[in-house]
């Protein structure tokens, strides 16, 4: 049964969602089957696309809504929340 889950996260990185976090997001999602989307300022993008993530231009303290849809949506969401929490290893 495929499920659709959403969750809000805050960008904690001083430089916002720049190239390194964008690459980390894409790498984390690679082995997963679910579709993952980020919504910021009424714009929704595919979280598997580095270019799309960069085009969001989400700065530090931006609120982003993550939507994960598919058979491993729960895992995808957990991994994304953890990655945002840990600033993609940039702490």
Phi, psi and omega in degrees: 000121180277138179236161178241121182236145175230157183198145178259138177230163179245137177283118183259346182295134180305326182263007180074200180275083179264196188301314183298309177298322180299316178295321179297318180300311181299319180294319179297320184280342185311308183284352184270154183268335186295154171274134180232131181233147174248136175241127180213129181049052178061018177241130180246130182231162176280121184288356178272358182250114180302315181300316180297318179298315180295325181292338176296329181053046180282121181270175178306140180072008175291144174265125179239135176264126178259132175239127178239131183228127178139186188291331178246033182304320182297317179295314180302314181296315179300316180296321180293315180300316179297316181297316178296318179301318183271012179053034177056035178075016181262006183300000000 
